[in-house]
Amino acid sequence: MQLNSLLFLFIFLPAALLLTLVSGKRLRNIVLLLLSLIFYAWGGVSYTLIILLSITVNYFAGLLLQKKLNTKYARKILIITVTVNILALLLFKYLFFIVDNISAIKSIYGSPPVIIKKFAMPLGISFFTFCNLSYLLDIFRGETKAEKNFINMALYLSFFPRLIAGPIVRYKEMSSQLTERKITLANFTSGIERFVIGLGKKVLIADTFALVANHVFDSPVNGLSFLPAWIGIITYTLQLYFDFSGYSDMAIGLGRMFGFNIAENFNFPYISKSIQEFWQRWHISLSTWLRDYLFAPLALKFRNHGKAGIALSVLITFTLCGMWHGPAWTYIVWGSIHGLFLMIERIGFGKRLKKIWRPLRHFYVIVVVLFSWVFFRSADLAYAFKYCSAMVSFSFPSKAMIGLTEYFDNAFYISLAIAIIGSTGFFTAIGNIFSNYFTRLSLAKRNTTEIAYSFVEMAALFSILFVCITYLATNNYNPFIYFRF
């Protein structure tokens, strides 16, 4: 089940809200857990058995680790439990990738390929594995205590708004909310607003750009020329941002509706002036996880090597970041590209970059990000390299735009304008201006103005929701891009 499906919007979500509200404080977590498991089971019952096994293993591992925390066994328990989680991820997500590469090497020497029976990858395994790892590592570091209540632990790992595609919420950020949260009218209405905005991002903007991006990337790369290549990657760049940030908005909004506060996951990354800043703004829950649990230990290990050690730590971290996104060389290369530029900025270029004219710094980031997204989107490395060649070919054949122009209707141009302006934070800035303006008014004028503003805002949200539902009812909905990770 997906958050942008009519089934979720009209059946699951209303039922979940009603059952949660009437269940009372004592039963609320049990009801939410059952709803989350039903939500997850919609993609396959076998998936649910896997996540239940993961929850159970890590629940008892956390208790054991807490019990032995100040003994010589603590590190051994941590190593074993972390290894079990990583092996499970390798088995379900990377086994076929490893086997395919072994088969490719064997074929060079004329040996037969390795053949194993295919099986499905559990949905969201990358996300809940990282949640498990941070939970265990935080217990070992003394930053949190093991959860004694199995229901609370299970709800933390399976809470349906963020289960499939994040954000990656750490247990220590959610532990108090599992028992002390309150569903207030202010949070509930704020959650609805955030959810609708996220739905609009996905359905009205991201899915519009998906038509163009898919048309270009599904075309034979040998016939691709300069202009279609740039149109394809620019639309994909906007599609990816509004798709994933839209999901994050919907997850944050749903969290508020159920009384949870989920941290922000995006902060207008395309206005960044360096790749370091980009990763402070893009998929924040992942970048901070990588910083705290991968980069920091690596940097500590290589601390005696100075800048070279830091650079190597960055490169390793983001190469693994690429691999985390998917079992393909394209993702590994994508991560390595970001790791390479982060490494260059770390060892000195970052200081020089700050002295460069700001528009040129933005241009630098956008170019790096655009070319890296080519690898993220391409089916294989050969396609990605040829696509990049088309982007710098400066060839303009007369038939290059055939098939593309049919997508350039009013909806596309409106979405393009909203996307470009929205990705700069302009609308947020306008909202802040209005908020500051209200505070300066007299009480009588403030009430009248806020009522008018609220009416306009409500009308806009209803309009977005209505158009989204119309789109979903008349077209096949597209799954979220990060749904497969």
N, C-alpha and C positions, 0 to 999 in steps of 0.2 A: 504494500500500500504506500502511496506517495502523498505528500502533503498538498500537492496541487491537483489531486483527483477529485471528481465529484463525489465519489464514495466517501472519501475522507471528510470533505466539506459539509456534506448534507446528512451523513449517517454517523460515521465514527466520532467526529469532533463534538457534535451536539450531545450524543449519548455519553461520551466521556466526561464532558463538562457537567451534565446533569447528574450522573452517577457519583462523580467526585463531590459535588456540592451537597448531595443528600446523604452521603455516606457517614459524615461526621468525622471528627479528628482522629479517633482511634482506628477506624477502618480505612481512612483515606489513602494511606500508603499501600495497603493490600489491594484496594480497588485500582489504583494507578498502576501497580505492578502487573496485575492481571490484564489490564487494558494494553499496557506496553507489550506484553508477551503476545497478545492477540494481534496487535499491530505488526509485530515482527513475524509472527507465524503466517501472516498473509503471503509472505514471500516464499514460504515453505516450512512445513512442520519440522523437518530435519534441522533447519537453521536454528530453531528455537531450542532444540535439544542440545545443540552445540553451545549456544550462549548460556544455557542453564548449567551445563557442565563447567564452563569457564567461570561463571559466577561462584559456583560451589567450591571449585578448586582454589580460587583466589580468596574467598571468604575464610576458609580454614587455613590457608597459607598466611593470611594476614594475622589471624589470631595466634598461630604458632610463632610467627616472627615477633609479634608484640611480647609474647611470653618469654622468648629467649633473647630479647633485645640486648641485654647487657652481658651476654655470655659469649663464649667462643664459637657457639653454633649459629649465631645470628647471620654472619656473612655467608656461611654455607647454605643456610635456608634461603637467603635472598638469591644467591647464585642459582640454586636449583629451581626456584619458582620463576625467576626471570627467564631462565633457559626454557622451561616448559612453555611459557607464553610465547616466546620467540619461535620455538620449534612448531607450535601450533600455527602461527602465522606463516612460517615457511612452508608447512605442509599444505595448507589450504589455499595460499595465495601464490607461492613461488615454485611449487614442485614442478609444474608443467614447464615453466620457464627454464628451470635448471635442467630438466630432462631434455628439452628441445635443444638447448645449447650443447649438452653432452652429445646428443645425436648428431648435431652439425659437425662437431669436432671428429666424431667417429667416422662420419661419411667421407671426410678428407682422406682417411686411411683405408677406405673401402669396407669398413665394418657396418653391420646392419644397425638401424636405429633402435633406441630404447623405446619400447611401447608399454604404456601403462593405461589403465582404464580411467577415463575422464570422470570428474565429479565437480559439482557446483561449488563456487566459493561462497561462504556465508556472507550475507550482507553486512556491511559496516565493520568487518573484522579488524581493519586497520585502526578504526577509531576506538572500539572497545578494548583492543589489545593495548593501545597507548594509555587508556584510562587505567587498566589493570597494572601496567608497569609503574605509572606515576604513583598509584596507591601504595604499592609495595615499597617503592623507593622512598616515599615520604615517611612511611612507618619506620623504615631502617634509619633514616636521617633524624628521626624524632620530631618531624614537622607536623605529624598528625598521629592519632591513635587508631588502632584497628577497630572497625565497626563490629560490635557484638551482636547486633540485631540483623539476622539474615535477610529479612524483608527490606530493611533500609539499604543494605548492601546491594541487593538484587535490583532495587529501584534506581539506585545511583547508576548502575551499569546499563540498565535497560530502558531508562526514561525515554519514551518514544520520540519526542520532538528532536532530540539530538543524537539518537541512537545510530541512525543510518549514515549521516554525513556531518556529524559534529554540530557545534563546536566541541573541542576536546576539553571537557570540564573536569578539573581535578577534584578528587574526593574532599580535600580540605576546603575547597571553595563551596562545596555543596552540603557538607556534613551537618552543619547547624540548621540548614534549610529543610533537611529531611524530617526534622522533629519540631521545629519552631516556626515554620512559615505560616503566613496568614494570607488569605485571599481577600483583598480589599477592592472596593469599587474602582478606585483610582488606578491600581495596578491592572485590574481586569480590562478597563476601557483602554488603557495605554497598550496593553497586550493585543487587543483587537486591532488597534490602529497600526501597530508595528507588523502584525501578521498580514493585514491587507496590503500594506506598502510592499512587503516582501513578495506577496503573491503577484502584485502588479509588476514588480521588477522581473519576476520569472516569466509570467504569461504574456505580458504586453511588450516587454522589451527584449529579454533574452531569447524567447522563442521566435520573435520576429527576425532577429539577427541570425538565429540558427538556420533558417531557411537559406540565407545567402551563404553563410560559412559552409554548410553541408554541401551545397551545390558546387562550390569551388573545390573543397577538399575531397569530394567524391569523384571529381573529374580526373581524367588521365593527366598526370603531371607533365608528361612530355609535350603536351600541347598548351601548357600554361604560359602566359606572358605576364609582363610587368603589371599592368593595371588590375586584371582580375586577381593576381596573387596578392596585391596590397589590399584590395577590397575584401578578399577572403580572410586575411589575417587580422585586419582591423575589426571586421564584424565579429570574428571569433573572440578577439580580445575583449570586446564589449559584452559579447554573449557570456563568456566565462565569468566576468566580474559580476554582472547582474544576475546570473544564474546562481552562483555560489553565495554572493552577499544576500540575494533574495532568500535563499534557503536559511541562511543564518538569521535574517530578520524574522522569518516565520518561526524558527525555533525559539528565538528570544521572546517573541510575542506570545507563543504558546506557553512558554515557561512562566511568564507573568500571569497568564490566565489561570494557571494552576498553582500560583503562589511562589514560584521559583525565580530567582534573579540570575540569569545567564549572562556572562560578560560579553562585551562587544567582540566581534571577530574581524571586522574590517573598518578602516579609517581612511577612505579615499586614497588607495595606494597609487593611482595613476597620476597624482600630483607630486609624487616623490622627487627629490633632487639627487638621490643616490640609491644604489641597490640596497645598501644597509637600511636606509629609510623605507624603501619599498617593503622590506621584510618586517619592519616595525608596524606596517599598515596592512599588509596582506596576510590573511589567514593567521591572525594574531595568536590564536590558541595553539596552532601547530608550531609557529616560529618560537614562541616562548617555551613550549615543551622541548623542542630541539635544543634551545639555548641552555635550559636548566638541567636536562637529563643526558644530553649527548655532547654538546660543544664544551660545556663547563668541565666535565670529567676529562675530556680529551685535552683541553687546554692546560689543565692541571698536570696531566701526565707528561705533556711536552713543554712544560714551563721552562725547562733549562735550555731550550733551543731558541728562546727569544721570539722575534717576529716570525721566523720560519716555522716555529712550533704552532703559533697562533694561526698562521696561514694554512698549514696542513690540517689543523683541527677544523677550520672552516670548510675546507675542500671536502674532507671526509664526511662532515655533517650534512652538507647539501647534496653530496652524491647519494648518501643514504636517504636523504629527504626525497630525492627523485625516485629512488627505488621504492620507497614507501607508497608513492602514488600509484604504482602499478608494475607488474612483472614484464617489463619491456625495456629494451635498450633506449628507446626514445625518451622515456621518463628519466632514465639514468643520465643521459646526455643533457636533458633539460636541467636537472638538478646540478650537474657538474658545471654548466654554463653560469648559473647563479653563484655557485661556489667559487668559480674562478674569478668572477668580477668582485665578489665580496672579499676574496683573498687579496686582490690587487688594491682594493680600497683600504683594507686593513694595514697593508705594509707601506702605505705612503700616499697612494693616489687620492685617498679620501680627503687629506688635508689640502692638496692642490685643487681638488674639485670644488671646495668651498670658496676658492678665490675666483672661480669662473663665473661669468655672467649667468644669472639664474635661469633664463630661458634655455641656454645651452645645456645646463645641468638637467633640466626636465627632458630636453630632447635626447640626451644621452641615455637616460633611464628608459624612455619610451622605446627607443631603437633596440636596446638590449632585451627588453621585455617582449617586444613584438617578435624578434627573431627566435627567442627562446620558446615562445608559445607555438611556433611552427613545429618544433619537436614534440611538444606536449600534445598537439592535435594530430600529428601524422601517424599513419598506420605502421610505418617502419622507417628506418634511418635513410634508406635509399630515397624514399619519397620526400623526406624532410630536407635532405641536401639539395635535391633537384628543385624543390619549392623555394628554398633560399636563393638558389641560382636565378630563378625566375624573378625574384624580387629585386635583383640587381642587374637584370638583363637589359633594361631600357628598350625592350622590343614592344612595338605597338601594332600587331597585325590587325587588319580591318575587321576580322571576325572574332576578335578576342572577347567581346562582351555579349556574344550570342548566348541566350538562355539566362543571363543575369538580369537584364533590364526588366524582365517580367516581375521581379520582386520589388522593383523600385516604385512603389505606390505611395499614397499619402501616409499610410500607416507606418511605412518604413522611414520616411523622412521625419515624421513626428517623433518616432521612437529614437531616431538618430540624434535629433536635437535635444530631446530630454536626456538621453544617455550621456552625451558629451557634456552638457551643462551639469547634470546630476553627479557625474563622476568627479567633478571639481569641488563638490561641497557647497555649491551655490545655494541650493534650496535649504540646506541646514543653516547657512549664514542668514538667509532671509527670515527663517523661523526665529533665530536668536534675536534679530533686530526687532521683530514684532514683540517678542517676550520682554525685551528691554524697554520698548516703547510703552507697553502696558504698565510696567512698574512706575513710570513717571507720571501717569495720569492720576487725576483725583479719583476717589473711591467710586463716585457715581458714574463718571465717564468710563472708568475701568470696567465696571460691571457691564455696562451697555456695549462697550467695544468688544469685550471678551465673549459676550453672548453672540454677537454678530460674527466674530471670528470663528467661534466654535460651530456655528451653524454652517458657515462656508466650508470649514474643515470636514464636518460630518457629511455634507453633500458631496464633497470631493471623494471621500472614502467610499461612500455608497456607490458613486459612479464607477470608481475603479473596480470595486467588487462586482458590480453588475456586468461590466464589460468583460472582466475575467471569466465570470461564469458563462457568459455568452460564448466566448472563445472556446472554453473547455467543452461546452455542450455541442458545438458545431465542428470542432476539430479534435483529432487525436492528440491527447496531451503528451508532451515530451518529458521523459524522466530527467531528474536533475543530473548534471554532469558528474558530480561527486558521489552520486548514488552507487556507482560501481567500484568505489575505492574502499 
